[in-house]
Amino acid sequence: MDLTQLFCDIDDFVKALERKNDSFLLISKSKLRRGFPPQMSLSELMTIIVLYHSSGYKNFKTFYKFIQLHNAHAFPKLISYSRFVEWMPYCLLPLGLFLKSKMGVVTGISYIDSTSIAVCRNIRIPRNKVFKGSAARGKTSMGWFYGFKLHIIVNENGELLSFQITKGNTNDRVPVKVLCRHLKGKLYGDKGYLGQKLFEESCRPRKAGSLTVVSTPMGCQELVNT
């Protein structure tokens, strides 16, 4: 991923957002308990976060040390690791809006699937306190886990069309109605998405067209919209 191109895309988005509603981005005016605003811009903070999730690193602290050693020239006002972590929560909402702005185009051919987001190893589940009450035990084809499920829909070009995060014990069919409300054409998924109730709800005619739910060969069944 090209660092310069990524930063320019994010910076253009942040500036456009600030022009629409300057008070919307609270990070530009907010202060922490110590009363010091961040030296880095919101665009720089968001760029590093996106880079981390596309880097392959599994530990953010290790990744940040890499940035400090090899990319400090790109971030002249790079702050300390602990300071950066303090400001990460303020980037959540802008990052979500940036992701929405990068959604793909509905082409009539869509694919749906889910994946697990484990918050800790199974042996540590009884001791996990950070996500207590939010995360849940779930099971996928890879086995049991504790955390959340990420449900996504993409088109045939791999462009993201819709997504939702649920508890780990949520059935794959539950969020489909919400995820595909703006879709039309055919939606392909594995046998985990088979169900007459889901088919009837998804294939109900809409102003924008109708949706046909089709299973992949794993499901060995095809649901046809009539």
HUHU-V432863 format. One record per backbone hydrogen bond with DSSP energy under -1.0 kcal/mol. CO is the residue of the C=O (numbers start at 1). NH is the residue of the N-H. If there is no record, write none. Layout:
CO_NH + CO_NH
This chain:
2_6 + 3_7 + 4_8 + 5_9 + 6_10 + 7_11 + 8_12 + 9_13 + 10_14 + 11_15 + 12_16 + 13_17 + 14_18 + 15_19 + 16_20 + 17_21 + 21_24 + 24_26 + 25_28 + 26_29 + 26_30 + 32_35 + 41_45 + 42_46 + 43_47 + 44_48 + 45_49 + 46_50 + 47_51 + 48_52 + 49_53 + 52_55 + 59_63 + 60_64 + 61_65 + 62_66 + 63_67 + 64_68 + 65_69 + 66_70 + 67_71 + 71_74 + 75_78 + 80_84 + 81_85 + 82_86 + 83_87 + 88_91 + 89_92 + 91_95 + 92_96 + 93_97 + 94_98 + 95_99 + 96_100 + 97_101 + 99_102 + 100_103 + 108_186 + 110_188 + 111_154 + 113_152 + 115_150 + 117_148 + 121_124 + 122_125 + 124_127 + 125_128 + 131_134 + 131_135 + 136_147 + 138_145 + 140_143 + 143_140 + 145_138 + 146_119 + 147_136 + 147_168 + 148_117 + 149_166 + 150_115 + 151_164 + 152_113 + 153_161 + 153_162 + 154_111 + 155_158 + 159_155 + 160_104 + 162_153 + 164_151 + 166_149 + 167_170 + 171_174 + 175_179 + 176_180 + 178_181 + 180_183 + 185_212 + 186_110 + 187_214 + 188_112 + 189_216 + 190_193 + 191_194 + 195_199 + 196_200 + 197_201 + 198_202 + 199_203 + 206_209 + 210_185 + 212_187 + 214_189 + 216_219
